[in-house]
Amino acid sequence: MTIILYDLVGADPARPFSPHCWKAAMALAHKGLPFERTNVCFTKVAEVEGGASKTVPVIRDGSQVVADSFLIAAYLEETYPDRPSLFGGEGGEAMARFVESWTQSVLHAALNPIALQEIHDILGPEDQAYFKPSREARLGKTFEEVGERREAEIAGFSAKLTPLRVMLKSQPWIGGSSPLFCDYIVFGALQWARVTSSAKLLEEGDAVTDWFNRCLDLHDGLGRKVPAAGS
C-alpha cells in the first residue's frame, strides 16, 4: 500500500520546500517504501486528515496517521524493522535528537533571515497574506528588521557548518559509513535553502558541499529532482 506524505508547497506545486517534509520524504525513500506526495499550502494544513496536525509533514499509512518528521521516522523504524534502519539502533536515535536540536537552533535560526522574504515570494496570494503576519509575530520583528541581518547571516553561515565539516574528514556521512536519519535532518535544512533562496551558502570543494551533493543523489536523486532556486 502506498503511503501518503502531505508535503508543503508554494505557488509551484512541483517545488516542495519544507525542511521537515524533506526529512520525511528521505526517510520513506531510505526505507524503500512506496509513497506519494500530496501537495498542501500553508493555509490548507489545518484541513489535512481532518485537522490531525497544525503542521506538516503528516503521513497516512493505511489506517495510521502520523505527524512530525521525527515521530514519522520513529514510526517507520518500528513498523518496518526489516527494511534499512534509519537510526542504526537506540544510540543512533538519541544522536539524531541532538542533531535535530543543533540543526533547528543553529542552522534554521540562520536560514530564517536569509530566506524569509524569498519564501514569502514563492507563495500564492492567500498564503502570503497568512505567512507575513504569522512569521512577524513568531519572530517578534518585521520582515524589514529581519532582512537587516540577511547579509551578515550569509557571510557567517559557513562557520556554523564547522562541526559538520570537521566530522566529514573522518567519515562520509553523519551516520558513519552510510546515511541515517541524522543526515536527512541536516540535509532538510540545506535543501530548504537550496529550493527557496538565491543565497550562495556552500562553496565548491568544501567537504559539506560534497556531502550535500551525495545527499541530493541518494534514492535515485530524489532531492535533485527539485531544481535549485533560480534554475
Kinemage of the C-alpha trace (Angstrom):
@kinemage 1
@onewidth
@group {chain A} dominant
@subgroup {mainchain}
@vectorlist {calphas} color= white
{ca met a 1} P 0.000 0.000 0.000
{ca thr a 2} L 1.327 3.425 -0.952
{ca ile a 3} L 1.963 5.816 1.927
{ca ile a 4} L 0.663 9.363 1.534
{ca leu a 5} L 3.015 12.186 2.522
{ca tyr a 6} L 1.403 15.591 2.945
{ca asp a 7} L 4.076 17.965 1.685
{ca leu a 8} L 4.325 21.759 1.892
{ca val a 9} L 4.462 23.715 -1.372
{ca gly a 10} L 4.067 27.296 -2.519
{ca ala a 11} L 2.544 28.581 -5.743
{ca asp a 12} L 4.523 25.997 -7.735
{ca pro a 13} L 3.323 22.512 -6.736
{ca ala a 14} L 6.461 20.936 -8.202
{ca arg a 15} L 8.745 22.629 -5.652
{ca pro a 16} L 8.235 21.216 -2.133
{ca phe a 17} L 10.444 23.188 0.222
{ca ser a 18} L 9.760 22.405 3.881
{ca pro a 19} L 12.884 21.090 5.654
{ca his a 20} L 10.725 18.865 7.820
{ca cys a 21} L 8.823 17.392 4.882
{ca trp a 22} L 12.127 16.692 3.145
{ca lys a 23} L 13.251 14.749 6.207
{ca ala a 24} L 10.125 12.602 5.991
{ca ala a 25} L 10.462 12.086 2.226
{ca met a 26} L 14.075 10.973 2.573
{ca ala a 27} L 13.147 8.659 5.460
{ca leu a 28} L 10.433 6.984 3.381
{ca ala a 29} L 12.815 6.584 0.446
{ca his a 30} L 15.520 5.220 2.760
{ca lys a 31} L 13.107 2.533 3.901
{ca gly a 32} L 12.263 1.745 0.277
{ca leu a 33} L 8.579 2.329 0.924
{ca pro a 34} L 6.300 3.420 -1.917
{ca phe a 35} L 4.868 6.854 -1.202
{ca glu a 36} L 3.194 9.700 -2.982
{ca arg a 37} L 3.397 13.368 -2.102
{ca thr a 38} L 0.148 15.258 -1.649
{ca asn a 39} L 0.630 18.994 -2.012
{ca val a 40} L -0.515 21.263 0.798
{ca cys a 41} L -0.127 25.027 1.084
{ca phe a 42} L 0.196 26.859 4.412
{ca thr a 43} L -3.450 27.872 4.633
{ca lys a 44} L -4.696 24.313 3.977
{ca val a 45} L -2.565 22.482 6.566
{ca ala a 46} L -5.380 22.611 9.119
{ca glu a 47} L -7.550 20.552 6.742
{ca val a 48} L -5.081 17.654 6.442
{ca glu a 49} L -6.586 14.395 7.706
{ca gly a 50} L -9.398 16.209 9.478
{ca gly a 51} L -7.079 18.520 11.393
{ca ala a 52} L -4.630 15.849 12.547
{ca ser a 53} L -1.811 18.367 12.994
{ca lys a 54} L -1.114 22.085 12.928
{ca thr a 55} L 1.986 21.410 10.822
{ca val a 56} L 3.242 19.097 8.106
{ca pro a 57} L 4.676 16.599 7.411
{ca val a 58} L 1.855 14.203 8.066
{ca ile a 59} L 1.749 10.687 6.653
{ca arg a 60} L -1.093 8.234 6.215
{ca asp a 61} L -0.017 4.610 6.218
{ca gly a 62} L -3.167 2.557 5.857
{ca ser a 63} L -5.230 3.403 8.926
{ca gln a 64} L -2.319 5.100 10.705
{ca val a 65} L -1.830 8.872 10.618
{ca val a 66} L 1.454 10.208 11.995
{ca ala a 67} L 2.620 13.837 12.241
{ca asp a 68} L 6.060 15.378 12.947
{ca ser a 69} L 9.155 14.362 10.977
{ca phe a 70} L 10.955 12.718 13.899
{ca leu a 71} L 7.867 10.814 15.018
{ca ile a 72} L 7.363 9.694 11.421
{ca ala a 73} L 10.925 8.355 11.306
{ca ala a 74} L 10.445 6.557 14.624
{ca tyr a 75} L 7.136 5.105 13.395
{ca leu a 76} L 8.732 3.843 10.175
{ca glu a 77} L 11.605 2.317 12.124
{ca glu a 78} L 9.250 0.438 14.432
{ca thr a 79} L 6.714 -0.564 11.797
{ca tyr a 80} L 9.187 -1.680 9.136
{ca pro a 81} L 12.130 -3.165 11.083
{ca asp a 82} L 13.070 -5.474 8.204
{ca arg a 83} L 13.919 -2.527 5.956
{ca pro a 84} L 17.106 -0.410 6.154
{ca ser a 85} L 17.421 1.223 9.566
{ca leu a 86} L 17.031 4.977 9.933
{ca phe a 87} L 18.887 5.091 13.242
{ca gly a 88} L 21.163 2.072 13.433
{ca gly a 89} L 19.996 1.365 16.979
{ca glu a 90} L 18.920 3.201 20.118
{ca gly a 91} L 22.123 5.232 20.258
{ca gly a 92} L 21.562 6.441 16.720
{ca glu a 93} L 18.086 7.662 17.570
{ca ala a 94} L 19.439 9.550 20.576
{ca met a 95} L 22.176 11.061 18.399
{ca ala a 96} L 19.587 12.142 15.853
{ca arg a 97} L 17.771 14.045 18.604
{ca phe a 98} L 20.952 16.027 19.234
{ca val a 99} L 21.463 16.646 15.512
{ca glu a 100} L 17.884 17.864 15.238
{ca ser a 101} L 18.353 20.280 18.155
{ca trp a 102} L 21.591 21.629 16.660
{ca thr a 103} L 20.073 21.966 13.201
{ca gln a 104} L 16.998 23.840 14.365
{ca ser a 105} L 18.715 26.094 16.893
{ca val a 106} L 21.744 26.958 14.732
{ca leu a 107} L 21.050 26.341 11.037
{ca his a 108} L 17.341 27.133 10.919
{ca ala a 109} L 17.920 30.220 13.053
{ca ala a 110} L 20.386 31.486 10.443
{ca leu a 111} L 18.350 30.428 7.423
{ca asn a 112} L 15.196 32.211 8.570
{ca pro a 113} L 16.544 35.732 7.940
{ca ile a 114} L 18.343 34.554 4.802
{ca ala a 115} L 15.324 33.001 3.088
{ca leu a 116} L 12.330 34.638 4.761
{ca gln a 117} L 11.443 37.137 2.032
{ca glu a 118} L 12.159 34.641 -0.732
{ca ile a 119} L 9.873 32.064 0.869
{ca his a 120} L 7.148 34.691 1.029
{ca asp a 121} L 7.659 35.490 -2.651
{ca ile a 122} L 7.167 31.888 -3.846
{ca leu a 123} L 3.793 31.564 -2.097
{ca gly a 124} L 0.364 32.161 -3.572
{ca pro a 125} L -1.501 35.336 -2.549
{ca glu a 126} L -3.605 33.663 0.162
{ca asp a 127} L -0.554 32.081 1.728
{ca gln a 128} L 1.401 35.344 1.512
{ca ala a 129} L -1.360 37.075 3.456
{ca tyr a 130} L -1.011 34.411 6.166
{ca phe a 131} L 2.762 33.984 6.117
{ca lys a 132} L 3.982 37.510 6.686
{ca pro a 133} L 1.989 38.402 9.829
{ca ser a 134} L 2.402 34.911 11.310
{ca arg a 135} L 6.183 34.999 10.905
{ca glu a 136} L 6.478 38.559 12.150
{ca ala a 137} L 4.515 37.564 15.249
{ca arg a 138} L 6.693 34.467 15.758
{ca leu a 139} L 9.971 36.348 15.303
{ca gly a 140} L 8.883 39.498 17.109
{ca lys a 141} L 10.235 41.603 14.220
{ca thr a 142} L 9.049 42.971 10.904
{ca phe a 143} L 10.286 41.468 7.655
{ca glu a 144} L 12.369 44.587 7.164
{ca glu a 145} L 14.029 44.203 10.562
{ca val a 146} L 14.745 40.535 9.921
{ca gly a 147} L 16.110 41.387 6.487
{ca glu a 148} L 18.710 43.689 8.012
{ca arg a 149} L 20.524 40.569 9.270
{ca arg a 150} L 20.465 38.765 5.908
{ca glu a 151} L 23.901 39.658 4.546
{ca ala a 152} L 25.588 39.070 7.903
{ca glu a 153} L 23.931 35.656 8.228
{ca ile a 154} L 25.002 34.704 4.696
{ca ala a 155} L 28.587 35.756 5.451
{ca gly a 156} L 28.649 33.794 8.708
{ca phe a 157} L 26.788 30.685 7.571
{ca ser a 158} L 29.823 28.646 6.530
{ca ala a 159} L 31.316 28.938 10.016
{ca lys a 160} L 28.160 27.439 11.502
{ca leu a 161} L 28.864 24.279 9.497
{ca thr a 162} L 32.306 23.779 11.062
{ca pro a 163} L 31.292 20.835 13.313
{ca leu a 164} L 29.910 19.002 10.292
{ca arg a 165} L 32.899 19.921 8.130
{ca val a 166} L 35.400 18.632 10.683
{ca met a 167} L 33.458 15.398 11.228
{ca leu a 168} L 33.322 14.704 7.481
{ca lys a 169} L 37.103 14.498 7.414
{ca ser a 170} L 36.870 11.115 9.119
{ca gln a 171} L 33.613 9.659 7.767
{ca pro a 172} L 31.447 10.148 4.667
{ca trp a 173} L 28.105 10.528 6.437
{ca ile a 174} L 26.848 11.855 9.755
{ca gly a 175} L 25.561 8.318 10.257
{ca gly a 176} L 29.037 6.873 9.678
{ca ser a 177} L 29.691 4.622 6.705
{ca ser a 178} L 26.184 5.140 5.300
{ca pro a 179} L 23.446 7.765 5.678
{ca leu a 180} L 20.960 7.664 8.538
{ca phe a 181} L 18.089 9.906 9.599
{ca cys a 182} L 20.581 12.308 11.204
{ca asp a 183} L 21.906 13.034 7.689
{ca tyr a 184} L 18.397 13.758 6.459
{ca ile a 185} L 17.841 16.238 9.283
{ca val a 186} L 20.736 18.443 8.200
{ca phe a 187} L 20.007 17.796 4.532
{ca gly a 188} L 16.460 19.065 5.048
{ca ala a 189} L 17.744 22.423 6.292
{ca leu a 190} L 20.136 22.889 3.377
{ca gln a 191} L 17.576 21.652 0.840
{ca trp a 192} L 15.115 24.215 2.227
{ca ala a 193} L 17.665 26.938 1.444
{ca arg a 194} L 18.552 25.428 -1.944
{ca val a 195} L 14.934 25.335 -3.130
{ca thr a 196} L 13.841 28.728 -1.797
{ca ser a 197} L 16.837 31.061 -1.762
{ca ser a 198} L 19.293 32.563 -4.234
{ca ala a 199} L 21.915 32.950 -1.490
{ca lys a 200} L 25.145 31.073 -2.155
{ca leu a 201} L 25.809 29.249 1.103
{ca leu a 202} L 28.008 26.303 0.067
{ca glu a 203} L 31.384 26.591 -1.661
{ca glu a 204} L 32.753 24.220 -4.288
{ca gly a 205} L 35.372 21.835 -2.935
{ca asp a 206} L 34.113 22.062 0.641
{ca ala a 207} L 33.501 18.779 2.479
{ca val a 208} L 29.976 19.892 3.399
{ca thr a 209} L 29.189 20.672 -0.250
{ca asp a 210} L 30.428 17.239 -1.304
{ca trp a 211} L 28.312 15.595 1.405
{ca phe a 212} L 25.244 17.629 0.361
{ca asn a 213} L 25.700 16.601 -3.260
{ca arg a 214} L 25.864 12.973 -2.176
{ca cys a 215} L 22.600 13.501 -0.301
{ca leu a 216} L 20.989 15.030 -3.394
{ca asp a 217} L 21.920 11.902 -5.340
{ca leu a 218} L 20.501 9.451 -2.794
{ca his a 219} L 17.400 7.413 -3.607
{ca asp a 220} L 17.568 7.913 -7.370
{ca gly a 221} L 18.292 11.610 -7.000
{ca leu a 222} L 15.160 12.378 -5.001
{ca gly a 223} L 16.487 15.707 -3.734
{ca arg a 224} L 17.984 16.764 -7.051
{ca lys a 225} L 14.695 16.254 -8.909
{ca val a 226} L 13.548 19.579 -7.473
{ca pro a 227} L 15.728 22.282 -9.063
{ca ala a 228} L 17.508 24.920 -7.037
{ca ala a 229} L 16.048 28.419 -6.768
{ca gly a 230} L 16.754 30.386 -9.917
{ca ser a 231} L 17.413 27.285 -12.007
